[in-house]
Amino acid sequence: MIALVFTMVWARRGPAIVLAVLAAFAVAPAVAAPAYLRAADRVVAAGQVAEADPAEMALSMRTTDRDRRDTGDVPGGGADLTAAGATLVELPGFRYVYSAEYPVIGMEPDDRVRTRLVHRQDACAHLTMVAGRCLLGEGDLVVGEQAARRLRLHAGQSVPLSFATFDATPDAMEFVADGAPKRFFVAGIYRVTDPAEPYWGSHDYFAPEDTAAGSRPGEPAFTSLSTLSLMDHGDAELSVDGYAGPGALDVDRLPALRDALVRLESGVADLGAAGAGGPGNALTLSTSMPALMARIDEGHAAARRIVPVPAVALIVLACLAVLLAVGAGAEARRPETAVIALRGARLPHRWWLASGESLVAVLAGTIAGVLAGQWLVDAIVAIRWPGVGADPDPASLRYAPLALAAVVVAVLAAQGGPMLRPVAELLRRAPMPGRYAGLAVDILLAALAAGAATQLALGGGDLAGIGSAAPALVMLAAALLVARALRPLAARAGHRALRRGRLGRGLTWLLLSRRPATGRVLALLIAAVAVSGYLVAASEVAARGRQVDADLGTGAARVLSIDATSRNQLVAAVRAVDPEQRFAMAVVPVAQDPGAPPVLAVDTGERRLAATANWPGGGAADAEQISRALRPEPPRPLVVPGGSDIALDLTAAEFEPGKAVSLDMIVTPVDGSGPDAVVPMGVVVPGPHTYRYSVPQCRGGCRLNALKISGGQSLGTHGVITVRNLGSGDPAAWRVSEGGRLSATPDGLRIEVVSLDGRPEGLLVQPAATPWPLPVVATGTFVRARCPVWTSARSR
């Protein structure tokens, strides 16, 4: 009988090929969807990793090696991290770097500035030597080229360095030596090969440093571990940094990496609570990898919500086409079915002879669909995302049996009508539509579509459960209902055409109304058009959504990131590049507490915000209105007198002995040539005095931002300071932070220091020219109660 079935397939190979193609169209989406999801997982992970910050691909465990000189122990070596470091091997594909550092003095001419003496494992492999050589023996030191140029150091020179601690008392405010000096040999001058390399971790070795003596490039002095350990020193910061090697963040490794990271956090917490390495040695773990993994998971979840929807629609459409094709063939072979029944064949044999031909074609189409689905994904990924890899996996076949079962059910359902009819009806040439059975199927599909659409609506549009099949069921139900309404409408149109004497048109409409296949073919066409339209619309909506996300996520047509610099230099540079405010605006992200909304500080200018920012819906008017709200008319800034030599006339009184205060001026060059500068005027002594300090960056004038009064560690500090040469003495032109009071005197501004207790940041006295409170524009429903907020649902 099997040979007979194959003979029937060969005899009618044309319809068999069509049926095999339809079966392939049904099975291919069931294989392509999981395969595409696996490829999408790899693409999403690779894209997020490529765009991630170095801190999101690294972790750091830090502790402090306490000063052991009093106990006679020899510090160093990293013994404090031994127990915790053993847990790092659980992170596959990561590379680890041990580092230690502490501050030293002796290289810089100003003791208010310390030098970072650092050992970093394999540092020489990541430094480019511009003079001399890298580290070899004990006592070797390499320094940065800018520091060498500034300090006039050269290879072969020796420098004495001493461990230092910072003396925060008002009389000092500088680093002081706290150990025997050690003479170092300057073996070489280096230039860092790539400051942004993940190898350097999150220590900010090369970030610019703002010091009391001004800004300078960040360039630590590197030495060996033995030198660092043998030098007389106190507290040292120890760390083990791990960063992802090639393939460490591949999508296949993420689950294991996530579990290992959880275990590592738990282990570090236990060790930190126990005081790893000795009492008081807190062990901390810092990493931003969870944020990276959360973005990857979000992309994976979005793909899993969207991709199955068109796949289900295509499978349903293909099953409907199979149902119609097999049904048409069964109707055409009704005489054969009747002859088989008259010959006394048993019912299983009759089903096999009637359905075997279709099932063989379906099986062949299934094999082709499985191969086509996987190969199609491989080709798309290879063209669209080269280098990512489609990663074929047998798991992509898990839904193929379900699709095959759906096609087989469609085949058996199409054969059921002729098989269950009496022989007399099979021998008749008149079609038997089976009206009530078809109506019941249509009603059932309409009910399923309504249920799926209801779940989709009640679930807030979440494509989960039967809701993921809602688009396919709705399209299929609509197609069947429209096709069912066609026949009575066609009959009515035919009778109307005949009454009007239009014979050809009337007979055509009547012929369509009397053929059951007409409705089925129309349903197939409607479903095909609906699915095609749905796929095109979904693609356009997704592309538009990605465009909107990109526009809002970046904020402008082009965003340029620069190395660390001061806000003043950034604003000055942007204004110099775009003086007409047509295309550029300075933007600085402002750090917030974890979980708080992001905040951007922008230089709005008169037209910059409207000209550069992306405003959904073309909201240029909103941008101009918000720009005016963000940039109120500022008062005239207060420019400190004295040029590059700043002089301040002060009179101090009522401060008790041993409770003196120090005063710093915070200024900004008015021409934007440099960053903010902290001008230390030193300890304020009783009586009238003039305090001077040389600030080269104020050669063209500096704007006063604030006076900062600090009281050291003393409690109950209070007194009065009178400032005589800073413009207006009207208290209305100034404001003071909590702990102080302002009043006017004939000589100038009177600052009463009421109390500095519990205020380690000190007392701030600011001219009213600085904006306060800051105007803020917030999107959505986020409103800070303590800030005047301009809200706009369309802005960003």
C-alpha positions in Angstrom: 0.0 0.0 0.0 2.9 2.3 0.6 4.1 1.7 -2.9 0.6 2.6 -4.1 0.7 5.9 -2.2 4.1 6.8 -3.7 2.7 6.0 -7.1 -0.2 8.3 -6.5 2.2 11.0 -5.4 4.2 10.6 -8.6 1.1 10.5 -10.8 -0.1 13.8 -9.3 3.3 15.3 -8.5 2.2 18.9 -9.4 -0.4 19.2 -6.6 2.0 17.3 -4.3 4.8 19.9 -4.9 2.3 22.7 -4.2 1.3 21.0 -1.0 4.9 20.4 0.0 5.7 24.1 -0.5 2.7 25.1 1.6 3.8 22.7 4.4 7.3 24.2 4.2 5.8 27.7 4.6 4.1 26.4 7.7 7.1 24.8 9.3 9.8 27.3 8.3 8.5 30.1 10.6 8.3 27.6 13.5 12.1 26.9 13.0 13.1 30.4 11.9 11.5 32.2 14.9 13.6 30.3 17.6 16.7 30.5 15.4 16.2 34.2 14.9 15.7 34.7 18.6 19.0 33.0 19.3 20.6 35.2 16.7 18.9 38.3 18.1 20.2 37.4 21.6 23.7 37.3 20.2 23.2 40.5 18.2 21.7 42.4 21.2 24.4 41.2 23.6 27.2 42.0 21.1 25.7 45.5 20.4 25.3 46.3 24.1 28.8 45.1 24.9 30.2 47.1 22.0 28.5 50.3 23.3 29.0 49.6 27.0 31.2 51.8 29.2 34.4 50.1 30.5 33.0 50.1 34.0 30.1 48.0 32.8 32.5 45.2 31.7 34.6 45.2 34.8 34.5 44.8 38.5 36.8 45.9 41.3 37.4 44.5 44.8 39.0 47.0 47.1 40.3 47.1 50.7 42.7 49.2 52.8 45.8 47.6 54.1 46.0 49.4 57.5 49.2 50.9 58.8 51.0 48.0 60.6 54.2 49.8 61.6 53.1 50.1 65.2 52.7 46.3 65.5 56.0 45.5 63.7 54.2 43.7 60.8 55.4 44.2 57.3 52.5 45.5 55.2 51.9 44.9 51.5 51.8 41.9 49.2 48.0 41.9 48.9 47.4 39.3 51.7 44.1 41.1 52.5 42.7 40.0 49.2 43.8 36.4 49.2 40.5 35.0 50.5 38.4 37.1 48.2 40.6 36.7 45.2 39.9 32.9 45.2 36.3 33.6 44.3 37.2 35.5 41.1 38.1 32.3 39.3 34.3 31.6 39.1 33.9 34.4 36.5 34.9 32.7 33.2 36.7 34.6 30.6 37.7 37.5 32.9 41.2 38.8 33.3 42.5 40.1 36.6 44.9 42.8 37.6 46.3 43.4 41.1 47.1 47.0 42.1 48.3 48.9 45.2 48.9 52.5 45.8 49.4 55.2 48.4 50.2 59.0 48.3 53.7 60.3 48.5 55.4 63.7 48.4 58.8 64.9 47.3 58.2 65.1 43.6 55.8 68.1 43.4 57.2 71.4 44.6 53.9 72.2 46.5 53.1 69.9 49.4 49.4 70.6 48.9 49.7 68.3 45.9 50.5 64.6 46.3 51.8 62.1 43.9 50.0 58.7 43.4 52.6 56.0 43.8 51.1 53.0 42.1 51.9 49.4 41.4 49.8 47.8 38.7 50.4 44.3 37.5 51.8 44.2 33.9 51.6 48.0 33.6 54.6 48.1 31.3 52.7 46.2 28.6 50.1 49.1 28.5 52.6 52.0 28.6 54.6 53.5 25.8 58.0 54.6 26.9 59.0 57.9 25.3 62.4 58.0 27.1 64.4 55.5 29.1 63.0 52.1 29.9 60.2 50.5 31.9 60.5 48.9 35.4 63.1 46.3 36.0 64.5 46.3 39.5 63.7 47.5 43.0 63.6 51.3 43.4 62.7 51.9 39.7 60.1 54.5 38.9 58.4 55.7 35.7 56.6 59.0 35.5 54.3 60.5 32.9 55.6 62.7 30.1 53.5 65.8 31.1 54.6 65.5 34.7 58.2 65.1 33.6 58.0 68.2 31.4 56.3 70.2 34.2 58.8 69.0 36.9 61.8 68.9 34.6 62.5 65.3 35.2 64.5 63.0 32.9 65.4 59.3 32.7 68.4 58.5 34.9 67.5 61.1 37.6 66.8 60.2 41.2 64.0 61.6 43.4 63.4 61.1 47.1 59.8 60.2 48.0 58.1 59.9 51.3 54.7 58.4 52.3 52.3 61.2 53.1 49.0 61.8 54.9 46.8 64.9 54.6 46.7 67.3 57.5 43.2 68.8 57.4 43.7 71.3 60.2 43.1 74.9 59.1 46.7 75.9 59.9 48.0 73.3 57.4 45.7 71.9 54.7 48.5 70.0 53.1 50.2 66.6 52.8 52.9 65.9 55.4 55.5 63.2 55.4 54.7 60.1 57.5 57.6 57.8 56.9 61.2 57.6 56.1 62.1 58.9 52.6 63.2 56.5 49.9 65.2 57.4 46.9 63.8 56.3 43.5 65.5 56.0 40.2 63.6 57.5 37.3 63.9 54.6 34.9 61.8 56.1 32.1 59.1 58.6 30.9 55.9 57.0 29.8 52.8 57.9 27.7 49.7 55.8 28.3 48.9 53.8 25.2 45.1 53.8 25.7 43.7 55.5 28.8 40.2 54.1 28.1 41.5 50.5 28.0 39.5 48.2 30.4 42.8 47.1 31.9 43.0 50.4 33.8 39.8 49.7 35.7 37.9 52.5 37.5 40.7 54.1 39.3 40.8 57.3 37.2 44.6 57.2 37.0 44.7 59.6 34.0 41.7 61.8 34.7 42.6 65.5 35.2 43.0 66.5 38.8 41.8 69.8 40.3 44.1 70.6 43.2 44.5 73.6 45.4 47.4 74.7 43.2 45.3 74.4 40.0 44.4 71.7 37.5 47.0 69.2 36.2 46.9 66.0 34.1 46.4 62.8 36.0 49.6 60.8 35.7 50.6 58.4 38.6 54.1 57.3 39.2 54.4 53.6 38.6 56.8 51.3 40.5 57.1 47.6 41.3 55.3 45.7 44.0 58.5 44.9 45.9 59.4 48.6 46.0 56.0 49.6 47.1 56.0 47.0 49.9 59.5 47.7 51.2 59.0 51.4 51.4 58.1 52.8 54.9 54.4 53.6 54.5 51.1 53.6 56.3 47.6 52.8 54.9 47.7 51.5 51.3 44.7 50.9 49.0 44.7 47.4 47.5 42.5 46.2 44.8 41.9 43.4 42.4 40.3 44.5 39.1 38.6 42.1 36.7 37.7 43.0 33.2 36.1 41.0 30.5 38.3 39.2 28.0 37.3 38.2 24.5 34.0 36.3 24.5 33.5 36.7 28.3 30.2 38.5 27.7 28.9 36.3 24.9 25.3 35.6 25.2 25.9 31.9 26.0 28.1 32.8 29.0 25.7 35.4 30.5 23.6 33.0 32.6 26.7 31.4 34.2 28.3 34.9 34.6 25.2 36.2 36.3 25.1 33.3 38.8 28.8 33.6 39.5 28.5 37.4 40.1 25.7 36.7 42.6 27.9 34.2 44.4 30.8 36.6 44.3 28.8 39.5 45.8 27.6 37.2 48.6 31.1 36.0 49.3 32.6 39.5 49.3 29.8 40.6 51.6 30.6 37.8 54.1 34.3 38.5 53.9 33.8 42.2 54.3 31.6 41.7 57.3 34.2 39.6 58.9 36.9 42.1 58.2 39.0 40.4 55.5 42.6 40.6 56.4 42.2 42.1 59.8 40.0 44.3 61.9 38.7 47.4 60.2 39.7 46.3 56.6 36.4 46.7 54.8 36.2 44.8 51.6 34.0 46.3 48.9 33.0 45.1 45.5 32.0 47.6 42.8 30.7 46.8 39.3 28.2 48.1 36.8 27.8 44.8 35.0 24.2 44.3 36.4 23.2 47.4 34.5 24.6 46.0 31.3 23.0 42.7 31.8 19.7 44.4 32.6 19.8 46.2 29.2 20.7 42.9 27.4 17.8 41.1 29.2 15.4 43.9 28.2 16.4 43.5 24.5 16.0 39.8 24.8 12.5 40.2 26.3 11.4 42.6 23.7 12.5 40.2 20.9 10.6 37.3 22.6 7.4 39.4 22.7 7.5 40.5 19.1 9.1 37.8 17.0 6.5 35.0 17.7 3.6 37.2 16.6 4.4 37.2 12.9 5.6 33.6 13.1 2.2 32.5 14.4 0.4 34.5 11.7 2.5 32.9 9.0 1.8 29.4 10.4 -1.9 30.0 10.6 -2.0 31.4 7.0 0.0 28.4 5.7 -2.3 25.9 7.5 -5.4 27.7 6.0 -3.8 27.4 2.6 -3.1 23.6 3.2 -6.7 23.2 4.3 -8.0 24.7 1.1 -5.6 22.9 -1.1 -6.2 19.5 0.4 -10.0 20.2 0.5 -10.0 21.0 -3.2 -8.1 17.9 -4.0 -10.4 15.8 -1.9 -13.4 17.2 -3.6 -11.9 16.4 -7.0 -11.1 12.8 -5.9 -14.6 12.1 -4.6 -15.2 9.4 -7.2 -12.0 7.6 -6.2 -13.0 7.7 -2.6 -16.4 6.3 -3.5 -14.9 3.4 -5.5 -12.6 2.5 -2.6 -15.6 2.4 -0.3 -17.6 0.3 -2.7 -14.7 -2.3 -2.9 -15.2 -2.8 0.9 -11.9 -1.3 2.1 -11.8 -0.8 5.8 -12.0 2.7 7.2 -8.2 2.9 8.3 -7.2 1.8 4.8 -9.6 4.3 3.3 -8.1 7.1 5.4 -4.6 6.1 4.5 -5.3 5.9 0.8 -7.1 9.2 0.9 -4.7 11.1 3.1 -1.4 9.3 2.5 -0.7 11.2 -0.7 -1.1 14.5 1.1 0.9 13.4 4.2 3.9 12.3 2.1 4.0 15.7 0.5 3.6 17.4 3.9 6.5 15.3 5.3 8.7 16.3 2.4 7.7 19.9 2.8 8.5 19.7 6.5 12.0 18.6 5.9 12.5 21.4 3.4 10.9 23.9 5.8 13.2 23.0 8.6 16.3 23.5 6.4 14.9 26.6 4.8 14.0 28.2 8.1 17.5 27.7 9.6 19.4 28.6 6.4 17.3 31.8 5.9 18.2 33.0 9.4 21.9 32.2 8.8 21.9 34.1 5.6 20.2 37.2 7.1 22.5 37.3 10.1 25.6 36.8 7.9 24.5 39.7 5.6 23.0 42.0 8.2 25.3 41.4 11.2 28.5 39.8 10.0 30.8 38.4 12.6 28.0 37.8 15.2 27.2 34.3 14.0 23.8 32.7 13.7 24.7 29.9 16.1 22.6 27.0 14.7 21.3 24.9 17.5 19.0 21.8 17.7 16.8 23.8 20.1 15.5 25.8 17.1 13.6 22.6 16.1 11.5 22.4 19.3 8.4 24.0 17.7 8.7 22.3 14.3 6.6 19.2 15.6 3.8 21.6 16.6 3.8 23.2 13.2 3.8 19.8 11.6 1.0 18.7 13.8 -1.1 21.7 12.8 -0.5 20.9 9.1 -1.5 17.3 9.6 -4.6 18.3 11.5 -5.5 20.6 8.5 -4.9 17.7 6.1 -7.1 15.4 8.1 -9.8 18.0 8.6 -9.9 18.7 4.8 -10.2 14.9 4.1 -12.9 14.5 6.8 -15.8 15.8 4.7 -15.5 13.3 1.8 -14.5 10.4 4.1 -17.5 10.7 6.3 -20.1 11.1 3.6 -22.2 8.3 2.2 -21.1 6.7 -1.1 -24.2 8.0 -2.8 -23.3 11.6 -2.0 -19.7 11.0 -3.1 -20.9 9.8 -6.5 -23.0 12.9 -7.1 -21.4 15.7 -9.0 -23.2 18.5 -7.1 -21.0 20.0 -4.3 -22.1 19.4 -0.7 -20.9 22.5 1.2 -21.4 21.3 4.8 -23.0 24.6 5.8 -23.5 24.0 9.5 -20.1 22.4 10.2 -18.3 25.3 8.5 -20.4 27.9 10.4 -19.5 26.2 13.7 -15.8 26.4 12.8 -16.1 30.1 11.9 -17.9 30.8 15.2 -15.2 29.0 17.2 -12.4 30.9 15.5 -14.3 34.2 16.0 -14.6 33.3 19.7 -10.9 32.5 20.0 -10.0 35.7 18.3 -12.3 37.7 20.6 -10.8 36.0 23.7 -7.2 36.6 22.5 -7.9 40.2 21.8 -9.6 40.7 25.2 -6.6 39.2 27.0 -4.3 41.4 24.9 -6.3 44.5 25.9 -6.6 43.6 29.5 -3.0 42.8 29.7 -2.0 46.2 28.7 -0.8 45.1 25.3 1.6 42.5 26.6 2.1 39.8 24.1 1.9 36.8 26.4 -0.1 33.6 26.5 -2.9 33.5 23.9 -2.5 37.2 23.5 0.6 36.5 21.3 -1.7 34.8 18.8 -4.3 37.6 18.9 -3.2 39.3 15.6 -3.2 36.0 13.7 -6.6 34.8 15.1 -8.2 38.2 14.5 -6.9 38.3 10.9 -8.1 34.7 10.3 -11.5 35.3 11.9 -12.1 38.5 9.9 -11.1 36.8 6.7 -13.5 33.8 7.3 -16.4 36.1 8.3 -15.9 38.4 5.2 -15.6 35.3 3.0 -18.8 33.8 4.5 -20.7 37.1 3.8 -19.5 37.0 0.2 -21.9 34.3 -1.1 -25.2 35.9 -0.1 -23.9 39.3 -1.3 -22.8 37.7 -4.6 -26.2 36.1 -5.0 -28.0 39.4 -4.3 -25.7 41.2 -6.8 -26.3 38.5 -9.4 -30.1 38.8 -9.2 -29.9 42.6 -9.3 -27.7 42.4 -12.4 -30.1 40.0 -14.1 -33.1 42.3 -13.4 -31.2 45.1 -15.1 -30.4 43.0 -18.1 -26.7 42.5 -17.5 -26.6 38.8 -18.3 -22.8 38.2 -18.1 -22.3 40.0 -14.9 -25.3 38.4 -13.3 -24.3 34.8 -14.2 -20.8 35.5 -12.9 -22.1 36.6 -9.5 -24.5 33.7 -9.3 -21.7 31.2 -10.2 -19.5 32.6 -7.4 -22.4 32.4 -4.9 -23.0 28.7 -5.7 -19.4 27.4 -5.4 -18.2 26.7 -1.9 -14.6 27.1 -2.9 -15.2 30.7 -3.7 -15.5 31.6 0.0 -12.5 29.6 0.9 -10.3 31.1 -1.8 -11.4 34.6 -0.8 -10.7 33.9 2.9 -7.2 32.8 1.9 -6.6 35.9 -0.2 -7.9 38.2 2.6 -5.7 36.4 5.2 -2.7 36.6 2.9 -3.2 40.4 2.3 -3.9 40.9 6.1 -0.7 39.1 7.1 1.4 40.9 4.5 0.0 44.2 5.6 0.5 43.4 9.2 4.2 42.5 8.6 4.8 45.6 6.7 3.1 47.8 9.3 4.9 46.1 12.1 8.2 46.6 10.4 7.5 50.3 9.8 6.3 50.8 13.4 9.3 49.0 14.8 11.7 51.1 12.6 9.9 54.3 13.7 10.0 53.2 17.3 13.8 52.5 17.1 14.2 55.9 15.4 12.3 57.7 18.2 14.2 55.8 20.9 17.4 56.7 19.2 16.4 60.4 18.9 15.3 60.6 22.5 18.1 58.5 23.8 20.8 60.5 22.2 19.0 63.8 22.4 20.3 65.3 19.2 21.2 64.3 15.6 24.9 63.9 16.7 26.4 63.6 20.1 30.2 64.0 20.6 31.8 62.7 23.8 35.0 64.4 25.0 37.6 63.6 27.6 37.2 64.9 31.1 37.3 68.7 31.2 35.8 71.6 33.1 32.3 72.8 32.4 33.7 76.3 31.8 36.2 75.1 29.1 33.4 73.0 27.5 31.0 75.9 27.3 33.7 78.2 26.0 34.9 75.7 23.3 31.3 75.0 22.1 30.5 78.7 21.9 33.7 79.3 19.9 32.8 76.5 17.4 29.2 77.7 17.0 29.0 81.4 17.9 25.7 81.8 15.9 24.0 79.0 17.9 22.9 77.0 14.9 24.1 73.4 15.6 26.0 72.9 18.9 25.2 73.0 22.6 27.3 72.0 25.6 25.7 69.2 27.7 27.0 67.7 31.0 25.3 64.6 32.7 24.9 65.3 36.4 25.4 62.3 38.6 22.3 61.3 40.8 21.6 58.8 43.4 21.1 55.2 42.1 17.6 54.9 40.7 17.1 58.6 40.4 16.1 60.1 37.1 19.0 61.3 34.9 19.7 65.0 34.9 21.4 67.0 32.1 23.0 70.4 32.6 22.7 72.3 29.3 24.0 75.6 28.0 20.7 76.8 26.4 21.9 80.1 25.1 19.2 82.1 23.2 18.6 79.5 20.4 20.9 76.5 21.2 18.3 74.2 22.8 15.7 74.7 20.0 18.4 74.3 17.3 20.1 71.2 18.5 17.8 69.1 20.7 15.4 66.5 19.3 11.9 67.6 20.0 9.2 65.0 19.1 6.4 66.3 17.0 8.5 69.3 15.9 8.1 71.1 19.1 10.4 74.1 18.3 8.0 76.4 20.1 8.2 74.3 23.2 12.0 74.3 23.0 12.2 78.1 22.8 9.7 78.5 25.7 11.6 76.0 27.9 14.9 77.6 26.9 13.7 80.9 28.3 12.5 79.2 31.5 15.8 77.5 31.9 17.8 80.7 31.3 16.4 83.6 33.2 18.1 86.9 32.9 21.3 86.5 35.0 22.5 89.3 37.3 25.9 90.8 36.5 28.7 88.5 37.8 31.1 89.6 40.5 34.6 89.8 39.1 37.3 89.6 41.8 39.9 92.4 41.7 43.6 91.9 41.4 44.1 90.1 38.1 46.5 87.1 38.4 47.4 88.1 42.0 44.1 88.0 43.9 44.0 90.1 47.0 41.3 89.9 49.7 41.0 92.4 52.6 39.6 90.7 55.7 39.1 91.5 59.3 38.6 88.6 61.7 37.3 88.9 65.2 35.7 87.0 68.1 37.3 83.6 67.1 38.5 81.8 70.2 42.1 80.6 70.4 42.6 77.2 68.8 39.3 77.6 66.8 40.5 79.5 63.8 39.0 79.0 60.3 40.5 78.9 56.9 39.0 80.6 53.8 39.1 79.6 50.2 37.8 81.5 47.1 36.2 79.5 44.3 36.7 81.4 41.0 36.2 80.8 37.3 38.1 82.5 34.5 35.6 84.9 32.7 37.1 84.0 29.3 36.6 80.3 29.7 40.3 79.6 29.4 40.4 77.2 32.3 38.5 75.2 34.9 37.2 76.4 38.2 40.1 77.2 40.6 40.1 76.9 44.4 42.2 79.8 45.8 43.4 78.9 49.3 43.7 82.2 51.3 44.8 80.1 54.3 44.0 80.5 58.0 42.2 83.8 58.9 44.1 85.4 61.7 42.5 88.0 64.1 42.6 91.7 63.0 42.6 93.4 59.6 44.9 91.7 57.0 45.3 91.5 53.2 45.5 87.9 51.9 47.1 87.4 48.5 47.5 84.4 46.2 48.8 84.0 42.7 46.3 82.5 40.2 47.7 82.6 36.7 44.5 81.6 35.1 42.8 84.8 36.4 45.1 87.0 34.3 42.1 88.0 32.2 39.8 88.3 35.2 37.9 85.7 37.3 34.3 85.5 38.4 33.7 84.8 42.1 31.6 81.7 42.6 31.8 81.4 46.4 33.8 82.0 49.6 34.2 78.8 51.6 34.9 79.0 55.3 36.1 75.8 57.0 36.7 75.1 60.6 38.7 71.9 60.8 37.8 69.4 63.5 37.0 71.9 66.3 33.5 72.1 67.8 31.8 75.4 68.8 33.7 77.5 66.2 32.1 81.0 65.9 33.3 84.5 65.0 32.9 87.3 62.6 34.7 88.0 59.3 34.3 91.4 57.5 35.2 91.5 53.8 36.1 95.0 52.5 36.9 94.8 48.8 34.3 92.6 47.2 31.9 95.1 45.7 28.6 95.7 47.4 28.3 95.1 51.1 24.5 94.8 50.8 23.4 91.4 52.2 20.7 91.2 49.6 23.5 90.8 47.0 24.7 87.7 48.8 23.5 84.5 50.2 24.9 82.2 52.9 24.5 78.5 53.7 23.2 77.2 57.0 25.4 78.1 59.9 26.1 81.7 59.0 24.4 85.2 58.9 25.1 88.2 56.7 24.8 91.9 57.5 26.1 95.2 56.2 28.8 97.4 57.8 30.3 100.7 56.7 33.5 98.8 55.7 31.8 96.0 53.7 30.1 92.7 54.1 29.9 91.2 57.6 29.9 87.4 57.8 29.0 85.9 61.1 30.0 82.3 61.6 27.4 81.0 63.9 28.4 77.3 63.9 30.3 74.9 61.8 29.4 71.8 63.8 28.3 68.9 61.7 29.2 70.7 58.5 32.3 69.1 57.1 31.7 70.9 53.8 32.1 74.3 55.6 30.2 77.5 55.2 29.5 78.9 51.7 28.9 82.6 51.0 27.9 83.2 47.4 27.1 86.3 45.4 23.5 86.5 44.2 24.8 86.4 40.6 24.9 82.6 40.8 21.4 81.1 40.0 19.4 79.8 42.9 17.3 77.9 43.0 18.2 76.2 39.7 15.4 76.0 37.1 14.7 72.4 36.0 12.7 71.0 33.2 11.3 67.5 34.0 9.6 65.0 31.7 6.8 62.7 32.6 5.5 62.9 36.1 8.8 63.4 37.9 8.6 66.7 40.0 10.9 67.6 42.8 9.1 69.4 45.5 12.0 71.6 46.5 12.7 72.9 43.0 10.7 75.2 40.7 10.0 72.8 37.8 8.9 73.5 34.3 7.2 70.3 33.1 6.7 69.2 29.5 5.5 65.8 28.4 7.1 66.3 25.0 10.6 67.5 26.0 13.6 65.6 27.1 
